[in-house]
């Protein structure tokens, strides 16, 4: 358990102010001492000059006007005595200087420890502040950023506020905000019947019926008794039978080296050549590689589940096979970027770019070369130090499901537009990042944008203190105060009712999933009618509340809204007013979802990987990582439960296609067929990968 530091009851601002005051006092002392010393020196020099002038004048008078000297002797004597006295006093100035120096050192000795102590306190306070910030962020993420938890925590508070708002609205029919809050409270929610779920662990495991049995054969001969060491003989009887789930091999022993001989067969009927590859024989990445496609796919699977490549190498103990740490990553990179994986990736991209609606979201992911932390410098002046990943996915309601990942050199509108520009979608579902507005504004075609209601909900919850509100609202003695607060337009309670409205919208959205064998036209009509009857009125009530709050907390400057007050309530109000129309696009399009959660969900595996390795070395390897995620996440979205099996089938098919094409060309030219060769890029491009695109693959599986 970490030791807690001493509690510091002083703010950083106060410490900084105290340091500035002490340093200013020290500076004043230095300046005053220097000025006093300079003035004394000038006075001493001036008086010495006057004394010399008087002596010279006396000599002249005595020589030329002796009578005047006699008459003025008393005056001159007085002047000389005063000058001598002042000069004698000035001679004592070095002593005064020593006194001033001694006093200055005493003052400095008292001030400097205070300055050092204050600086130390400031450093401790800054560390304490960072610690508290980290704890606050962790607590905020745990308590505030989870919409489901906040909905659950605030359910009782919402019900109470809704009841009081409905009652007060009847008393004050002219109060628009009360009327809107009452409309939210009285809005219907769907009746849901929770399906009976079989508790985990109670289902019958079909594997138990087909599992083989190991052991059961007597191995008594040659055994040694563990108690007495005897080997003379044993009586044997049946013991317990245990069902186990185990591995064929230890993970460290799964990687092995082997030579693969694949005979080339020539058809007697047509004379064509083809390579015969039995199903149990591994398929190489290409004929000049020392790794199999199966190994690459399993490693890619681990990568997309959040395991970095260095741990994958350690897991398979690649060093025991005299493989460098770069062997698997390099082959994975080549296979997906320029090898046999390219047609499959292009087939997914071709279909994704024709989607009518897309969700987009971005997240930071470090690239060492781009950040200037690698020996190899990146030759791209436009690249920012912080790289990003952009995911483009289909909405959850779309017929074709996909997730495409891309590396971004920055989060600029230009970088995002460079990727989104190749998509035909007329509707984007995004967060409130202003870069998307810039892209849409500069687009030659009309693009509608649905702003994410989930992001808005989090922003509203961030402005509320749910625990304090719960304690205040649920106390029966505070009902009158709550009614007064609602009547006076207290923003916290109305923002809470906004979250209640959004929660009800999502409850209706949960009923709109397409049913099995439901006609698409019937589904669209059902979605449109439901949103018209329930979501649209709730969005209207939200708008009435937020527009009313904007009169106090927001001000419009040009085309955008800004905060009018330094208040936590200003942020959600400004957020809403700047995206007011974009929040309602889903009401008119059945395929548009109210939020971009589909894109956020697709980014989660990447976020898991980011916590493990946090960076990629180069932009090229960063993009190939994105391409592997595109394959695996799109496969999952289309219901492929065993993506490595799908890739193995595809990899075998395209390998045979490319090999057979080259074998027949070499045969026609009379070249030796037993020699290894590189694949022709034209053969890779000519392979029909559309049949292996995840949705087409699953459709073929369902029909077979």
N, C-alpha and C positions, 0 to 999 in steps of 0.2 A: 504494500500500500504506500503510495507516494506521500512524502511528508509535506504538509501544507506550510506555505510561507507565512510570515507574520501579516496580519491584516493591516492594510494601509488605509487610513481614514482621510486621505487627502487626494484631491483630483489632480490629474496631469496638468490641467490648465493653471491651477494654483501654484504648483511646483515650478512650472515654467515662468510664471509671473514673478515668483520670489527670486529665482536665479537672475532674472533680468534686473530686478531692483538692486540686488547685492552687487552685481557687476557695474551698474551705473554709479552706485555709491563709491566703489573703489576707483572708478575712472575720475570722478569729481575730486577725490582726495589727491590723486596724482596731478591733475591739472592745477589745483590750487597751490600745491607745494612748488611746482615748477614756476608758477607766476610770482609767488612770493620771493623766491630766490632770485629771479631775474630783476624784479623791481628793486630789491635791496642792492644788487650789484650796480644798477644804473644810478641809484641815489648816492652810493659811495663814490662812484667815479665823478658824479656831478659836484659833490661837496669838495672833493680833492681839487678839482679844477677851480672852484671858487676860492678856496684857500690860497692856491698858488697865484691866482689873479690879484687877490688882496695884498699878498706879500709883494708882488711885482709893483702894484700901485703904490704901496707905501715906500718902496725904494725910489720910485720916480718922484713922488711928492717930496721926499726928504732931500733929493738932489736938486730939484728945480724950485720947490716952494717950501722951504723950511718953516716959514711963518705959519703956513696953512697946516703943516703937520703938527705944530705946537698947539694950535687952536683946536684942531680936530683930533688930538691924540686920544682923548677920552672915547670919542665915537669909534675911531679905528680900533682901539684896544678892545672895545666891546664886541665889534664885529669879529675880530680875530678870536676872541674867547669863545664866541658862539660857534664859529666855524670849527675850532679845535674840539669843542665839546661834541658837535655832531659827528666829526670824523672819528673821535674816540668811541662813540656809540656804534658807529658803523663797523669799527674794527672788531666789535664783539659779534658781528653777524655769523662768522663761522661756527661759533658756539650755538647760536640760534639755529643754524642749519642742522647741526648735529642733533639738537633737541627735536627739531621737526622730523628728521629722519628716524630717530628712535620712536617717536610717537606714531609715525606712519607705519613702521614695521610692526608695532604693537596692534594697530588697527588692522593692518593687512593680515597679521597672524590670527586675529579673531574672525575676520571675514572669510579667508580662504577655506578653513575647515567647514564653515557653514556652506560654502559653495560646493565643496566636494561631497558633503553629506547630502545636499539637495540633489546633486547630480546622481548620486547613488540611489536616492529615493525615487528619482525620476525613472532611472533604468528599471528598478524593481516594479514601479507602477506600470511601466510599459509592458513588461513581461506579464504582470498580472492582468493587464488589459487584454493582451493577446490570448491568454488562457481563458479569460472570461468570454472573449469573442468566440473562440473555438467551441466552448461549452454552449454558448448561446446559439451558435449555428447548428450544433448537433441537436440541441433541444428543439430548435425551430423545425429542423428537418423531421424530427421524430413526432413533434406535437402538432405542427401547423401545416406542413406541406402535404400531408396525406389527407386527401379530400374525404375518403371513406371514414377515416378516424374522426375527422372534424365533424362530419355529418352525424356520426354516432354520438359524439360528445355533446353536440349542440341540439340534439333532437328534442329533449325536454324543454330547453330554453325557447326553441322555435315554436313549439306548441303553445307555451304560455304566452309569448309575445303575440302570436297569431290570435289567440282567444281574446286577449285584451284589445288588440287592434280592431277585431271584428265588432266588439261591443262598443268601442269608442267611435267607430265609423258610423254606427247607427245614430249616435248622439250628435255627431258633427258631420253631416252629409256633405258639407262644402269643403272639407279638408281633403285635398286630392291625394296626399301621401297616405293618410289613414285609409282612404278608399282603396288605394292600390295594395296596401299591406293586407287589408281584409280580403281583397280578391285573391291574393296568393294563399292566404290561410284557408279560404273556402274552396280552393281549386281541388278537383277530384284527383285521386291517384288510382292506378289500376289495381284490380283485385288479383293477387298472385297466390297460387297454391304451390307450396314448396313440395317438389317431388321427393318421394321417399328415397333416401340414399342408403346404399348398403355400406356399413362401416368398413373402412380399410382393414384387410386381414381376414374378413369373413367369407370372401369369395372363394369358390373352388378353383384351384390352380390346375389348368389342363395339363401342365408340364409333368405333374406327378403321375399321370396315367401312362405317359409315353417315355418317361425317363428310364435309361438303362440301369442295370444293377451291377455294381462293382463289388468284388470280394465274394464271400460265400463259399469259396473253395478252401479247403483245409491247407494251411501253410505250417502245420505243426512240426513237420520234419525240418530239422535244422534250427528250431527255436530254442531259446535259452530262458529258463525261469528267472524272472526279475528279482525273486526273493532268495532262492538258494543257489542259483547258477546251474542247476541241473539241466542236462540235455537228453536224458534217458527216455523220455516219453511223456505224453499228456493225454488226458481224457478230454474230448471235445464235445461241446453242446452249443445249440443255437443262441446267438446273442441278439441285442437290439438292432433293428434296421433304422437308419437315419436318412432322411431326404436332404440333400445338400445342393446348393448352387455354388459352383466353383469354376475355375478357369481351366482351359485345356493345358495352358502352360503358364509359368511365372512370367510376369510382364517383361522382366529383364531378359528372359530367354525367348521371347516371341520374335525378336529380330534375328534372322539367320541369312547366311549367304548361300546361294545355290546357282548352278548353271542350268539354263533352260534351253533345251533343244526343240525347235519347232520345225517339223518337216514341211517342205513345200510340195504340194500335191498338184499334179497336172491332170485336168479332166480329159479322159479319152474321147469324149463326145465332141467338146468344143475346143479343146486344146488350151484353155485358160488355166493360169496358175493361181493358187491361193495357199496361204499359210494356215495350217491346221493347228489350232490352239485349244486343247482340252479345257474344260471348265475348271478343273482343279489346278491348272498351271497359271502362275501369276503372269500379268501382262506388264511389260516395261513401259516407262514413260515415253521413251522412243528407243530405237535400236542402239543408240550410242550412250545410253544412260545406265547407271548401275543401281537404280532404285525402281521398284515396281509402282504402278499406279495405285494399287491397293494400299501400300504404305503411305503414299502422298495423301490419299483420301482420308485415311484414319488420322493422320497428323493434322490435316485441315479441319477435321471434325473436332479434335481436341482444341485447336486454336479458336474455333468459333464458339466453343463452350467456355472460353476464358483462360486457357492454359498457354502461357508464352512459350516460344520455340525453345528457349534454353532448358526449360523444365521438360519439354517433350523429349529432347535429346537425352536428358538425364534419366527419364523414365524408361526409355528403350535401351539405355546403356549403349549409345552409338559408338562411344569411344572403344568399346570392346571389339567392334567390327572395323576398327581403324577408319572410321568415318569422321570427317571434320564437322565441326558444329554448323558449317555453312551448307553442307550437302543437301539436307532435306529442305531448308528454306529456299535455296537457290532453285532446286528442281520444282518446288511448288510454284515459285514465281514464274519460271519459264513455262510450265504447263498451262497456267491460266492466262498469261499475257501474250504468248506467241506460239504456244504449242497446241495440243489437242483439245484444251479446254475453251479456246476462243470461240468456236462455232456455237457451243452451248450457251456461253455468256451472251453472245450477240443475239441468239434466239430469244432469250429472256428480255434483253434491252429493246429489241424490235417490238415486242408485244407491249412492254411497259410504256414505251413512248407514245403509243396510240391510245392510251387510257384517257377518258374524258375528264376524270377527276383524280387528283393526286393529293397526298399529304406530304409535307416537307418539314424537316427539322434538322438542326445542326448541333454539333457538340465539339468542344476542343479536344484535340489529340496531338501530342507533340511529335514533331519530326526533327531529329537532331541536326541534319544538314540544313534544314530551313531555319532552325533556331541559332545557327552558327556555332554549334557545340560539337562539330565533327571536323576531322582533318580535311575531308572533302568539302569544299565550299560550293554552295548552290548558286548556279549562274542564272538567277532570276531576281531582278531588282524589284519587281512588283510583289514578291512574296513577303508576307509579314512573318515575324518571328514565331508567332503562334499559328500553327496549322489547325484546320478544322476538318470534320467529317460531316458530310451531308447525306441524309437518307431520304429517299423518295419512295413512298409506299402507296398502295391502293387503299382507299377507305375500306372499313370493315364490311360495308354493304356492297362493295363492287363484286361483279361476277368473277373477274380475273384478279387473283391475289398475287402481289409481288412486293419485293423490297429490294431496292437498288441502292448501293452505297458508293459514295464518291469522295475522293480527297479534295479539299479546298485549300488553296494557298493562303487564303485569308477569309474573313467573314464579310468582306465587302460585297456590295450589291453586284459589282462587276463579276466577281468570282462566282457567286451563286447563279447569276444570269448565264454564265458560260456553260453551266450544267443544265439548268432548267430550260434554256433556249431550244434544246432539241426535243422537248416534250410538247405534244399537241393539246394537252389538257386545257380546257377552258375555265376550270374551277380549281383553285388551290386552297388547301386547308392548312393553315400555318399558325404560328404564334404571332404576337404583335410586333415582331422585329421590323423596324422601319425600312430595312433593305428591301423587303418584298414589295412595299409600296413603290419604291423607286423603280424596281424592275417592271412592275405592272404599268406604272405611269409612262415608261419609255417604250412599252411594247406596242407593236403595230397592230396586233389583234386584241380583241376584247377579252380580258381575263377577270373573272369574279374571284373574290377572296373571302373565304369563311375564316374569321378569327376564332381562335380556340377558346371555347367557353370554360374549359378546365383551367387554363392559365388565368383567366379572369377570376374564377372561383378562388384559386389560391391567393390571388392578390387581395381579394376581399377578406378572406380569412386572416391574412397577415395583418390586417388593420384592426382586428378584433381581439379582445381579451376574453376568450370563451369561458375560462374558469371564473373570472370575476363576474361576468354577466350571468352565469348560471347561479352563482350564490345570491346575487341581487334579485334576479327575476323569480326564482323558485321559492323565495321567502314570501309566504302569504301576506305578511304585514306590509310588503312593498308594492302591492297591487295598485294602490292609488298613485304612488310615485311613478310607477311604470306607465300608468295612463297619462299622467302629466308629461312625462318624458316623450311619449308618442305624440301627444298633442302639440308639444313645442318643437317637434321635428328633430329629436336627438338622433344623429346619424347612425350610431352603432346598431340600434334596434332595426332600423330600416335596411341597413346593409345585411344584417342577419336574415331578414325576410327575403332579400335578393338571393341569398344562398339557398333558402328554402324553395324558392321558385325554380332555381336551376336543378335542385335535387329532384323535384317533381317532374321536370322535363326529362331527366335521365331515366326515371322510373318508367315513363311512357316509351322512351326509346328502347328500353330493354324488351318491350313486347313486340318490336317491329322486325325481329330477325325473320328472314325468309323461312317458311316452313317447307318440309320435304315435299317435293313435287308440286310446289305452289307456282302457278303461272306468273311470269314476270310482270305482266300487265296488272294482274290482280294484286300482286305485292305492292307495286307502285301506287295503286289507288288506295290501298290500305294505309300505307305510310303517309300519303298526302292528306287523307281524311283525318287521320289521327293527329298529325301535327297542326292541321287547321283548327281542330276542335280543342286541343289542349296546349300544345307548345306555343302557338301564336299568341293566345290571350296572356299566358304567363310572361312571354317576352315583352308584351305591351305594358304589363304591370311593372316589370323591371325598368323599362324605359321611363315610365312616369316618375318612379322614385329617383333614378339616377339623374334625370334632367333637373328635377327639383333640387337635389343636392348640389348640382353643378352651379346653381345660382349663388351658392355660398362658398364653395370650395374650388372652383375652377374658373378660368378666364380664357377667352379665345383670343389668340394672337396670330393673325394671318389665317392659315388653314388648319392650324393645330391648337389644341387646348393645353394650358399649363396650369400648375397649381396656383391658386390665389392666396392660400394660407399655408403656413407651416404646420400641417396637421397630418396624422396618419391616415385620416379619411380622404385626404386629397388624392392620394395615389390611385385607389380604385376608381374614383370618380373621373380623373383624367384619363385613366386607362380605358374606361367605358366610352367616354365622349369621343376619344380619338378613333375608336373602332365601332362606333354605334351601328352603322349600317352593315358592317361586315359580320356582325354577330347573327344576322337574320337570314343569311343566304341559304342555310339548310332548310328553311321553311318552304322554299320554292323548288328544291331539288331533292328528290327522294334518295339519290345516291350519295348525297353530301352528308357527312356526320357533323354533329355540333362541335367536335374537337379534333385535334390532331394526335389523339392518343395512339393511333395505329403506328405513326412514325416514332413516337416515344418508345413504344413497346419494342419496335425493331432495333432500337439503339441500345437496349439493355445488355445484350450479350457483349457489345463493344465496350460498354461501361465496365462490365466485369473484367474484361481483358485489360482495360486501362488501369484498374487498381492493381493489376499484377505486374505489368511491364511499363506502362505509362508513356511509351514512345515507340516509334519506328525509326530506323536509321536513315532511310532515304525516301523521297517522294514516290519513287517507282515501287519500292516494296510496300509502302503505305497503300498505294492504289491496288496492288495485287492482293493485299489483305482484305481490302474492301470488296474485291471481286469474289473472293472465297465466301465472304459473308453474304453476298448477293445470292450465290448458289444455295447455300445451306438454309438461309432464312426463307427464301422463296420456296424451297422444297417443303419446309415445315408448314408454311402458310397454305400450301396446296395439299396437305394431308399426307406427305411422304414421311412415314415414321422411321424408315431406315435409309437415310440419305446416302450412306456409303454404298449400299447395295445398288441404288439407282445410278450412282456415279460409276460403279464398277461395270454395270451393264453398258452404260454409255461409252466408257473408256475402252472396253473391249470391242464394241462395234466400230468406233471411229479408228481404232488402231488397225483392225483387220481391213477396213476400207483403204486406209492410206498405204498399208503394207502391200496389199494385193494390187493396187494400182501401179505402184513402183515395180513390183515383181514382174508384171506383164510387160512393162516398158523395157525393163532390163532383159527379159527373155526375147523380146522382139529384136533387141540390139545385139543379142548373142553374148550378153555379159553374164558373169558368174553370179548365181543366185544365193550362194552361201555367204557372200560378203555382206557386212553390215553397211547400211546406207542411211542418209538423212531423209526425213520426209520432205516432200515437195509442198510448199505453202499452198499451191493451187489445189492439191489433193485435200488438204485440211479444209479449205474454203468450200470445196464442192460437196462436202458431206452434209446430208440433210439432217441438221440438228433440231429442226422444228418438231420432229416426232419425239424428241427426247426432252423438250421443254416441259417443266414440271406438270402443268395442267394437262398437256397432251399425253404425257406418260401415265398420269393417273387415270385419265379417260380410257386409255388403252387397257390398263389393268382392270378397270371395272367391267369392261366389255368381255375380257377374256375369262 
